[in-house]
Amino acid sequence: MAIMIFLLVVNLILLLVIFSAFLGFVMTRVPFVPTRASDIEFFAKELGISEKDTFFDLGSGDGKVCFLIEKQTGAKTLGFELTWWTHWLARIKRIFKGSKAKFVNQNFFKHPWSEATVVYGYLYPPLMKRVEKKFLADCRPGSLAVIRDFPFPGIKPQLVFRLPKNHEIYVYRKSG
Ligand SMILES: C[S@@+](CC[C@H](N)C(=O)[O-])C[C@H]1O[C@@H](n2cnc3c(N)ncnc32)[C@H](O)[C@@H]1O
């Protein structure tokens, strides 16, 4: 009997995860695909991200980027994630890692970005015009947008890093 209840609970959790992933994809049109750890470590070092920075991950998935940036640089990190299961996975990982990273189950377009000195996005082309507009409208002069694979359509990057497996990191600095 106990094993039956256990299997039922596991199946229910799995169903919830699949449903939430599907719902998340319908809402955001962006699947959860994590950035490679070595790519995160590379750009953090190249850009000199430090404990003075406030780093936002736009669509933080399971929190991997925030955890690595916090560990490597000491920056304050905040991740926004709409999909329920990845958001909660990040919150659970946070406890085990003893991390101070913050995660909100919220649409990043609905939150001001003015506090961030670095915003990171691994998103999808149809979203990028809106992300570019919000970066230019919200972020303070000198802030960076670090964008993986799908560049802003309207402005030229200050830097482009070509990474293994055909990935690219585009870096934009807010002028003014
Ligand atoms: C490709 S994954 C990247 C995850 C993580 N940033 C990384 O690089 O490992 C993109 C994530 O953004 C989330 N997302 C897309 N649009 C969003 C929005 N408007 N607000 C919050 N999260 C969003 C998706 O649910 C997905 O988990």
The ligand as a MOL file (V3000), in Angstrom:
LIG
                    3D

  0  0  0     0  0            999 V3000
M  V30 BEGIN CTAB
M  V30 COUNTS 27 29 0 0 0
M  V30 BEGIN ATOM
M  V30 1 C 16.5230 29.2210 -22.4040 0
M  V30 2 S 16.0010 29.2480 -20.6920 0 CHG=1
M  V30 3 C 17.4440 29.8920 -19.9100 0
M  V30 4 C 17.5140 29.5940 -18.4300 0
M  V30 5 C 18.7120 30.2280 -17.7010 0
M  V30 6 N 18.7270 31.6680 -17.8680 0
M  V30 7 C 20.0150 29.6840 -18.2110 0
M  V30 8 O 20.6060 30.3460 -19.0800 0
M  V30 9 O 20.4400 28.5970 -17.7920 0 CHG=-1
M  V30 10 C 14.8860 30.6510 -20.7180 0
M  V30 11 C 13.9320 30.7170 -19.5340 0
M  V30 12 O 13.2730 31.9760 -19.5790 0
M  V30 13 C 11.9580 31.8130 -19.0540 0
M  V30 14 N 11.1730 32.9780 -19.5150 0
M  V30 15 C 10.8900 33.3200 -20.7980 0
M  V30 16 N 10.1840 34.4690 -20.8510 0
M  V30 17 C 10.0330 34.8830 -19.5590 0
M  V30 18 C 9.4030 36.0220 -18.9590 0
M  V30 19 N 8.8080 36.9670 -19.7010 0
M  V30 20 N 9.4790 36.1410 -17.6070 0
M  V30 21 C 10.0970 35.1940 -16.8450 0
M  V30 22 N 10.6930 34.0790 -17.3590 0
M  V30 23 C 10.6610 33.9320 -18.7020 0
M  V30 24 C 11.5180 30.4650 -19.6190 0
M  V30 25 O 10.4820 29.9120 -18.8510 0
M  V30 26 C 12.8330 29.6550 -19.5250 0
M  V30 27 O 12.9190 28.9240 -18.3320 0
M  V30 END ATOM
M  V30 BEGIN BOND
M  V30 1 1 1 2
M  V30 2 1 2 3
M  V30 3 1 2 10
M  V30 4 1 3 4
M  V30 5 1 4 5
M  V30 6 1 5 6
M  V30 7 1 5 7
M  V30 8 2 7 8
M  V30 9 1 7 9
M  V30 10 1 10 11
M  V30 11 1 11 12
M  V30 12 1 11 26
M  V30 13 1 12 13
M  V30 14 1 13 14
M  V30 15 1 13 24
M  V30 16 1 14 15
M  V30 17 1 14 23
M  V30 18 2 15 16
M  V30 19 1 16 17
M  V30 20 1 17 18
M  V30 21 2 17 23
M  V30 22 1 18 19
M  V30 23 2 18 20
M  V30 24 1 20 21
M  V30 25 2 21 22
M  V30 26 1 22 23
M  V30 27 1 24 25
M  V30 28 1 24 26
M  V30 29 1 26 27
M  V30 END BOND
M  V30 END CTAB
M  END
